[in-house]
Amino acid sequence: MNKLQLIVPNRYFDNRGFFAETYTRKKFIDIGIHDEFVQDNHSVSNKIGTLRGLHFQAPPSAQAKLVRCGKGAIFDVVVDIRIGSPDYGNWYSYELTEKNGHQLYVPIGFAHGFVTLEDNCEIVYKCSNYYNKKKELSILWNDPDINIKWPLKTQPILSKNDISAPLFREFNSPFIYKENS
């Protein structure tokens, strides 16, 4: 039942700040997330308007992700790239912030990206498979067929790879939609 899910962990506040349990395997299994996470990543973006994405890894190195913003705020985006999915090519966005503490579960078969809404953002995410440079793929962040409404006030700060990513219509997805998965 691995589907896109917004997760809102409980936060316990006191005069020192707060405590939150961001991952407990049993609780995630109870809500239908059965992935075993094998790698944690920490991304820092210094400037507002830094855009990373739309990224994914092809099988057999495909990754599910559990994404959260530990500092600052991001506009987080996923695109369904599973052939045969009723949502194929559709995008979904979520604001993940230090303040709201929300996390996004991104199952295999979705491209993922984000843009920073503040300076000095830190994004922390778990992955269900190890990074494999040879299987790393991307789709152009501003593809006109996907038409993501990024909340940008200026041109984004991009990597060379993100600038030259292929268009969605040029992309042959290695992911197949399976009902009830």
BALOBA-1460 file (C-alpha; in Angstrom, 3 decimals):
// residues 181
<rec num="1" residu="m" x="0.000" y="0.000" z="0.000"/>
<rec num="2" residu="n" x="2.950" y="2.362" z="-0.475"/>
<rec num="3" residu="k" x="1.268" y="5.640" z="-1.409"/>
<rec num="4" residu="l" x="2.269" y="9.261" z="-1.104"/>
<rec num="5" residu="q" x="1.578" y="10.351" z="2.488"/>
<rec num="6" residu="l" x="1.959" y="13.520" z="4.525"/>
<rec num="7" residu="i" x="2.951" y="12.560" z="8.067"/>
<rec num="8" residu="v" x="2.512" y="14.892" z="11.037"/>
<rec num="9" residu="p" x="4.582" y="13.636" z="13.998"/>
<rec num="10" residu="n" x="3.510" y="14.586" z="17.508"/>
<rec num="11" residu="r" x="5.641" y="17.300" z="19.048"/>
<rec num="12" residu="y" x="6.053" y="17.684" z="22.785"/>
<rec num="13" residu="f" x="6.942" y="21.255" z="23.787"/>
<rec num="14" residu="d" x="8.377" y="22.605" z="26.994"/>
<rec num="15" residu="n" x="10.530" y="25.571" z="28.053"/>
<rec num="16" residu="r" x="13.582" y="24.045" z="26.264"/>
<rec num="17" residu="g" x="11.930" y="23.575" z="22.874"/>
<rec num="18" residu="f" x="10.322" y="20.381" z="21.621"/>
<rec num="19" residu="f" x="10.823" y="16.665" z="21.157"/>
<rec num="20" residu="a" x="9.441" y="14.680" z="18.206"/>
<rec num="21" residu="e" x="9.724" y="11.040" z="17.279"/>
<rec num="22" residu="t" x="10.277" y="11.270" z="13.516"/>
<rec num="23" residu="y" x="10.560" y="7.576" z="12.725"/>
<rec num="24" residu="t" x="9.450" y="4.405" z="14.470"/>
<rec num="25" residu="r" x="9.309" y="1.359" z="12.211"/>
<rec num="26" residu="k" x="6.270" y="-0.211" z="13.911"/>
<rec num="27" residu="k" x="4.227" y="2.991" z="13.627"/>
<rec num="28" residu="f" x="5.115" y="3.337" z="9.946"/>
<rec num="29" residu="i" x="4.138" y="-0.271" z="9.264"/>
<rec num="30" residu="d" x="0.801" y="0.469" z="10.976"/>
<rec num="31" residu="i" x="0.119" y="3.234" z="8.418"/>
<rec num="32" residu="g" x="1.156" y="1.057" z="5.469"/>
<rec num="33" residu="i" x="4.795" y="2.071" z="4.989"/>
<rec num="34" residu="h" x="6.856" y="-1.120" z="4.912"/>
<rec num="35" residu="d" x="10.120" y="0.206" z="3.476"/>
<rec num="36" residu="e" x="13.315" y="-0.511" z="5.302"/>
<rec num="37" residu="f" x="15.318" y="2.703" z="5.246"/>
<rec num="38" residu="v" x="19.040" y="2.107" z="4.729"/>
<rec num="39" residu="q" x="20.503" y="5.584" z="4.228"/>
<rec num="40" residu="d" x="19.993" y="9.033" z="5.764"/>
<rec num="41" residu="n" x="20.848" y="12.180" z="3.790"/>
<rec num="42" residu="h" x="21.248" y="15.774" z="4.968"/>
<rec num="43" residu="s" x="21.055" y="18.614" z="2.443"/>
<rec num="44" residu="v" x="21.917" y="22.248" z="3.182"/>
<rec num="45" residu="s" x="20.851" y="25.084" z="0.876"/>
<rec num="46" residu="n" x="22.247" y="28.485" z="1.792"/>
<rec num="47" residu="k" x="20.040" y="30.763" z="-0.310"/>
<rec num="48" residu="i" x="16.321" y="31.223" z="-0.775"/>
<rec num="49" residu="g" x="15.266" y="30.034" z="-4.228"/>
<rec num="50" residu="t" x="17.665" y="27.073" z="-4.341"/>
<rec num="51" residu="l" x="15.893" y="24.424" z="-6.390"/>
<rec num="52" residu="r" x="16.880" y="20.755" z="-6.397"/>
<rec num="53" residu="g" x="15.065" y="18.277" z="-8.606"/>
<rec num="54" residu="l" x="13.209" y="16.574" z="-10.052"/>
<rec num="55" residu="h" x="15.301" y="13.544" z="-9.043"/>
<rec num="56" residu="f" x="14.888" y="9.779" z="-8.700"/>
<rec num="57" residu="q" x="16.868" y="6.573" z="-9.149"/>
<rec num="58" residu="a" x="15.962" y="3.862" z="-11.656"/>
<rec num="59" residu="p" x="15.526" y="0.200" z="-10.674"/>
<rec num="60" residu="p" x="17.113" y="-1.812" z="-9.224"/>
<rec num="61" residu="s" x="18.336" y="1.201" z="-7.213"/>
<rec num="62" residu="a" x="14.948" y="2.941" z="-6.904"/>
<rec num="63" residu="q" x="14.361" y="4.682" z="-3.576"/>
<rec num="64" residu="a" x="11.395" y="5.526" z="-1.416"/>
<rec num="65" residu="k" x="12.103" y="8.620" z="0.703"/>
<rec num="66" residu="l" x="10.932" y="10.093" z="3.981"/>
<rec num="67" residu="v" x="11.616" y="13.850" z="3.712"/>
<rec num="68" residu="r" x="11.501" y="16.580" z="6.355"/>
<rec num="69" residu="c" x="12.811" y="20.098" z="6.750"/>
<rec num="70" residu="g" x="14.903" y="20.401" z="9.910"/>
<rec num="71" residu="k" x="15.645" y="24.109" z="9.480"/>
<rec num="72" residu="g" x="13.869" y="26.746" z="7.386"/>
<rec num="73" residu="a" x="11.080" y="26.027" z="4.915"/>
<rec num="74" residu="i" x="10.748" y="24.305" z="1.555"/>
<rec num="75" residu="f" x="8.130" y="23.873" z="-1.145"/>
<rec num="76" residu="d" x="8.409" y="20.125" z="-1.702"/>
<rec num="77" residu="v" x="7.197" y="18.607" z="-4.988"/>
<rec num="78" residu="v" x="6.656" y="15.088" z="-6.275"/>
<rec num="79" residu="v" x="5.608" y="13.934" z="-9.753"/>
<rec num="80" residu="d" x="3.973" y="10.559" z="-10.381"/>
<rec num="81" residu="i" x="6.119" y="8.811" z="-13.022"/>
<rec num="82" residu="r" x="4.492" y="5.359" z="-12.843"/>
<rec num="83" residu="i" x="3.242" y="4.295" z="-16.276"/>
<rec num="84" residu="g" x="-0.432" y="3.343" z="-16.099"/>
<rec num="85" residu="s" x="-1.093" y="5.359" z="-12.948"/>
<rec num="86" residu="p" x="-4.282" y="7.443" z="-13.025"/>
<rec num="87" residu="d" x="-2.043" y="10.274" z="-11.756"/>
<rec num="88" residu="y" x="0.812" y="9.773" z="-14.261"/>
<rec num="89" residu="g" x="2.502" y="13.118" z="-14.890"/>
<rec num="90" residu="n" x="0.584" y="14.891" z="-12.110"/>
<rec num="91" residu="w" x="2.464" y="16.842" z="-9.471"/>
<rec num="92" residu="y" x="1.742" y="17.383" z="-5.784"/>
<rec num="93" residu="s" x="3.258" y="19.938" z="-3.448"/>
<rec num="94" residu="y" x="3.627" y="20.286" z="0.295"/>
<rec num="95" residu="e" x="5.184" y="22.952" z="2.461"/>
<rec num="96" residu="l" x="7.617" y="21.296" z="4.841"/>
<rec num="97" residu="t" x="8.975" y="23.614" z="7.488"/>
<rec num="98" residu="e" x="10.962" y="23.639" z="10.664"/>
<rec num="99" residu="k" x="7.853" y="25.041" z="12.361"/>
<rec num="100" residu="n" x="5.216" y="22.575" z="11.137"/>
<rec num="101" residu="g" x="7.441" y="19.482" z="11.457"/>
<rec num="102" residu="h" x="5.611" y="17.702" z="8.645"/>
<rec num="103" residu="q" x="7.263" y="14.839" z="6.795"/>
<rec num="104" residu="l" x="6.519" y="13.526" z="3.324"/>
<rec num="105" residu="y" x="6.682" y="9.853" z="2.448"/>
<rec num="106" residu="v" x="7.608" y="9.584" z="-1.245"/>
<rec num="107" residu="p" x="7.169" y="6.030" z="-2.554"/>
<rec num="108" residu="i" x="9.132" y="4.496" z="-5.410"/>
<rec num="109" residu="g" x="7.853" y="5.750" z="-8.762"/>
<rec num="110" residu="f" x="7.799" y="9.462" z="-7.976"/>
<rec num="111" residu="a" x="10.297" y="12.131" z="-9.018"/>
<rec num="112" residu="h" x="11.139" y="14.474" z="-6.136"/>
<rec num="113" residu="g" x="12.298" y="18.069" z="-5.886"/>
<rec num="114" residu="f" x="12.075" y="21.152" z="-3.717"/>
<rec num="115" residu="v" x="12.776" y="24.861" z="-3.630"/>
<rec num="116" residu="t" x="13.889" y="26.700" z="-0.513"/>
<rec num="117" residu="l" x="11.536" y="29.369" z="0.826"/>
<rec num="118" residu="e" x="14.104" y="30.784" z="3.255"/>
<rec num="119" residu="d" x="17.875" y="31.125" z="3.502"/>
<rec num="120" residu="n" x="19.847" y="28.397" z="5.286"/>
<rec num="121" residu="c" x="17.506" y="25.433" z="4.875"/>
<rec num="122" residu="e" x="18.376" y="21.948" z="6.040"/>
<rec num="123" residu="i" x="16.544" y="18.969" z="4.588"/>
<rec num="124" residu="v" x="16.908" y="15.530" z="6.133"/>
<rec num="125" residu="y" x="15.615" y="12.414" z="4.432"/>
<rec num="126" residu="k" x="15.706" y="8.664" z="4.724"/>
<rec num="127" residu="c" x="16.093" y="6.442" z="1.648"/>
<rec num="128" residu="s" x="15.061" y="2.829" z="1.157"/>
<rec num="129" residu="n" x="17.998" y="2.071" z="-1.126"/>
<rec num="130" residu="y" x="21.608" y="3.192" z="-1.416"/>
<rec num="131" residu="y" x="22.669" y="6.024" z="-3.704"/>
<rec num="132" residu="n" x="23.790" y="4.766" z="-7.121"/>
<rec num="133" residu="k" x="25.191" y="7.464" z="-9.415"/>
<rec num="134" residu="k" x="24.724" y="5.209" z="-12.477"/>
<rec num="135" residu="k" x="20.958" y="4.975" z="-11.794"/>
<rec num="136" residu="e" x="20.436" y="8.655" z="-10.916"/>
<rec num="137" residu="l" x="17.923" y="10.309" z="-13.263"/>
<rec num="138" residu="s" x="15.989" y="13.562" z="-13.421"/>
<rec num="139" residu="i" x="13.276" y="15.438" z="-15.271"/>
<rec num="140" residu="l" x="13.494" y="19.149" z="-16.079"/>
<rec num="141" residu="w" x="12.234" y="21.143" z="-13.095"/>
<rec num="142" residu="n" x="10.222" y="23.587" z="-15.237"/>
<rec num="143" residu="d" x="8.891" y="21.135" z="-17.820"/>
<rec num="144" residu="p" x="5.931" y="22.805" z="-19.577"/>
<rec num="145" residu="d" x="3.936" y="19.546" z="-19.764"/>
<rec num="146" residu="i" x="4.096" y="19.055" z="-16.000"/>
<rec num="147" residu="n" x="3.662" y="22.805" z="-15.328"/>
<rec num="148" residu="i" x="4.628" y="22.928" z="-11.653"/>
<rec num="149" residu="k" x="3.646" y="26.227" z="-10.032"/>
<rec num="150" residu="w" x="6.913" y="26.866" z="-8.192"/>
<rec num="151" residu="p" x="6.661" y="29.820" z="-5.742"/>
<rec num="152" residu="l" x="9.646" y="31.652" z="-7.239"/>
<rec num="153" residu="k" x="10.212" y="35.399" z="-7.078"/>
<rec num="154" residu="t" x="13.450" y="35.246" z="-9.113"/>
<rec num="155" residu="q" x="15.338" y="32.731" z="-11.236"/>
<rec num="156" residu="p" x="16.169" y="29.677" z="-9.083"/>
<rec num="157" residu="i" x="19.651" y="28.618" z="-8.102"/>
<rec num="158" residu="l" x="20.229" y="25.333" z="-9.979"/>
<rec num="159" residu="s" x="22.908" y="22.706" z="-10.507"/>
<rec num="160" residu="k" x="24.266" y="22.053" z="-14.006"/>
<rec num="161" residu="n" x="22.504" y="18.675" z="-13.992"/>
<rec num="162" residu="d" x="19.127" y="20.206" z="-13.107"/>
<rec num="163" residu="i" x="19.471" y="22.822" z="-15.864"/>
<rec num="164" residu="s" x="20.106" y="20.141" z="-18.490"/>
<rec num="165" residu="a" x="17.622" y="17.477" z="-17.323"/>
<rec num="166" residu="p" x="15.407" y="15.977" z="-20.063"/>
<rec num="167" residu="l" x="11.795" y="16.917" z="-20.706"/>
<rec num="168" residu="f" x="9.011" y="14.671" z="-19.420"/>
<rec num="169" residu="r" x="7.903" y="13.772" z="-22.968"/>
<rec num="170" residu="e" x="11.454" y="12.558" z="-23.740"/>
<rec num="171" residu="f" x="11.505" y="10.383" z="-20.650"/>
<rec num="172" residu="n" x="10.861" y="6.621" z="-20.716"/>
<rec num="173" residu="s" x="9.759" y="5.710" z="-17.228"/>
<rec num="174" residu="p" x="11.103" y="2.475" z="-15.755"/>
<rec num="175" residu="f" x="8.204" y="2.447" z="-13.246"/>
<rec num="176" residu="i" x="4.890" y="0.616" z="-13.768"/>
<rec num="177" residu="y" x="1.820" y="1.381" z="-11.691"/>
<rec num="178" residu="k" x="0.457" y="-1.556" z="-9.720"/>
<rec num="179" residu="e" x="-3.011" y="-1.113" z="-8.269"/>
<rec num="180" residu="n" x="-3.117" y="-1.497" z="-4.467"/>
<rec num="181" residu="s" x="0.625" y="-1.029" z="-4.159"/>
